[in-house]
Amino acid sequence: MPERRVKIPFPLPTSPARDGWDVAVRESMERWTEVTLEDGTVLRIKVTVLGAVRIDGEFDPDGNPAYALKMNPVVTTVNSDPRLRRPANAPGVH
């Protein structure tokens, strides 16, 4: 897929739109990061990259082009202390 011109807020979503190039993702290998919280809860987290925009005229300290990423975070609880869990008879998501 050829790159196409786009406007994107950069560096923050509230910033004025900047010119950039929409760059398709050829390959993505998402790996899980496992985080143990102080309360004993274990979370697994990964980010799926949906696309990227190369920002015109923006570079990192090494001279590499700057990109804004379109991402979808995924968080799942692997384990938590039973005392922190919702009681079985309480209303909420099932």
SULDA-V553885 format. One record per backbone hydrogen bond with DSSP energy under -0.5 kcal/mol. NH is the residue of the N-H (numbers start at 0). CO is the residue of the C=O. E is the energy in kcal/mol with one decimal. If there is no record, write none. Layout:
NH:CO:E, NH:CO:E
This chain:
3:21:-1.0, 5:19:-2.3, 7:17:-2.5, 9:15:-1.2, 14:11:-2.1, 17:7:-3.2, 19:5:-2.0, 20:53:-2.2, 21:3:-3.2, 22:20:-0.5, 22:51:-3.3, 23:21:-0.5, 25:23:-0.6, 29:27:-0.6, 32:44:-2.9, 34:32:-0.5, 34:42:-2.8, 36:34:-0.6, 36:40:-3.1, 39:36:-2.1, 41:78:-3.0, 42:34:-3.0, 42:40:-0.5, 43:75:-2.9, 44:32:-2.7, 45:73:-2.1, 47:71:-2.4, 48:46:-0.6, 49:47:-0.6, 49:69:-3.2, 50:69:-1.4, 51:22:-1.4, 52:67:-2.5, 53:20:-2.6, 54:52:-0.6, 54:65:-2.4, 55:18:-2.0, 57:54:-1.5, 59:63:-2.5, 62:59:-2.3, 65:57:-2.2, 67:52:-2.6, 69:50:-2.7, 70:68:-0.7, 71:47:-2.3, 73:45:-3.0, 75:43:-2.5, 77:41:-3.0, 77:75:-0.6, 78:41:-1.3, 83:80:-2.2, 84:80:-0.6, 84:81:-0.8, 89:86:-1.7
